[in-house]
């Protein structure tokens, strides 16, 4: 189960939830491109490309994968 942070955040936003869920699920907490501990690319750092990254992650995880979005992001337009 990947947990994805909102814009301007990073995977650490999910720490308490990830710890609680880890006993029942395989939890993956990625940082989006240019966020948290991920590199900031010179090019290819658009929301559409970040969505492509998440789609590729779900393809790798298979049909049981799911994404939860952080709705508390105050930087979203």
Secondary structure, DSSP 8 states (H G I E B T S, - for coil): -EEE--TT--GGGGHHHHHHHTTTS--B----TTSTTS---SS--SHHHHHHHHHHHHHHH-TT--EEE-TT-TT--
